[in-house]
Amino acid sequence: MIDFFTNTYLGMLLVIVGQVLLIVVPLLVALAFLMYADRKIWAAVQMRKGPNIVGVFGLLQSFADFIKYIVKEVVIPAGVDRPVYFLAPMVSLVMALIAWAVVPFDDGWVLADINVAILYIFAVSSLEVYGVIMGGWASNSKYPFLGSLRSAAQMISYEVSMG
């Protein structure tokens, strides 16, 4: 049985998919609880209760928001470039997630074991700018495009101090 997972392409693919799921799912669940903590902190700053309806103490509010966004109607503004409009957030999400491929979580638990992992992370983080530019380009209007170029310029200029 172990030979199947180490000697065949399908077995290696199943191992990689399993590792990806075991890394991405806990990250997204942790993100949901970080969003809950953020909402609670902002509620305390503004002297209000914050999320308290869904689940015990509102712990399931982020998951309820996720379900709300899944079933919500997709509104496409008139005059947008449809392929770029749908591709821009996907590019940003993929660039944010593929940087985790070189992070070693345990001995042997790294998706892409490369020698230049830190350089890879810097390169992938610099490519996230294209998702922002594509978002402005998709609107077919000059003002959102100029805003996205300004945001992209800020992202690029702050990368210099990061690396």
N, C-alpha and C positions, 0 to 999 in steps of 0.2 A: 504494500500500500504506500509506503514512503517512497519507493522507487517511482511510482506514478507522478508524485509531486516534484521530483527532482530531475527526472529523465525525459519528460515529455514537455512539449511546448504548451499544451493545454493545462497540464499540471502547474507549470510555472506561471501561466496566466491566472489560474485560480488562486495561487498563492499571492500574487501581486494584487489582484482585486481584493482579496481578503485583507491584506495589509492596508490598502488604501481605505477600505471601509472602517477598519479598526482605528485608523488615524483620523479620518475626516468626521465620522459620526460623533466621537467624543468632543472634538473641537467645536462642532456646531452646537452641541448641547451645552457646552461651557459658554459659548457665545450667547445662547439664550438666557442663561442665568446671569451673565454679565450685563445684558440689557435690562434684566429685572432689577439688578442692583443699581444700575444707572438711573432707572425710573424712580426707585425708592429714594435715592440720594437727592435727585432733583425735586421730588415731592417734599422732602424734609426742608430743602432750601426755600421752597416756595410756601412752606407751612400748610401743606395739604396732605391727604392720606396717600395718594398714589394708587397703584394697582392693588385692588383687594377683593375683586369679585370672583375671578376665575381661579378655582382651586383654593387650597389652604393658604391664606395670607397673600393671594394673588400670584403664587409661584408659577402657575401655568399660563400667565398672561402672554408671554412671548410665543408659546406654542399656539395659543388662540389667534394671535396676530398672524402667525405663519399660515394657519388654515384660512384665515380671512383673505390673505393675499393670494393664496392659491385659487380660491373660488371667485375672486373678484373679476369683474369684466375688464378685459384689456381695452383701453381707450387709446387709439392711434390718432394723433393729431393730423389734420389735413395738411397735405403738402410735404410730408416727411419722406425721406428715402428709406423705404421699408426694410430692405436687407441690412442696411447700416444701423437703423434704429433698433433692430433686434440683436444685432451682433455686438454692439458697443458694450452693453452690460456683461455679456458673456465673455468678452475679451478681458474685461477688468476682473471678473471673478476667476477665470482660469489663470490669469497671471498671479493673482493673489494666492491661489491654492497650489500651483505647481512649485512654488518656492519651498513648500513643506516636503518636497520629495527628497531633498538632500539632508534633512534634519535627522540625525540618528536618535531614535527614541530608546533603543536598547541595543545590546550587542547582536548584530545581524538583522536589526529592524530598521533598515534604511532602504527606501525604494530605489534610489539611484546613488550608489556608492562611488562618488567621483572625488578626485584629489583636489579639485578647485571649487569646492562647494561654496565657499564664501564669495568667490567671484561670480559663481552662478546665481546666487541670491541677489547680489548687486545688479547683475545684468537683467534678471527677471523683474526686479523691482523698478528698473528704469524703463522697462517695456510697458508698465501700467499706464504710462502717459498716453499711449495710443488709444486706450479705451475712452479716456476723457475727450481727446480730440475727435474721435469718431462720434461721441455723443453730441458734440456741437455741430459736427458736419451733417449729421442725420437730420437736423431741423430744417435745412435748406433756407436758413435765415442768417443774416450777417451778424446780428447781435448775440445770439447764443453761440455762434461759432467764435466770435471774438472773445466772449467770456470763457469758452473752453480753451482757447489758445492762451489766455492770461493765466488760467488755472494750471495748464500744462507747463507754462514758463515758470510758475512758482514751484511746481513739483520738481522740475529739472534743477532749478537753482538751489533748492534745499537738499537735493541729493549730493551736491558737492560737499556740504558739511557732514553728511551722513557717512560717506565713504572716504 
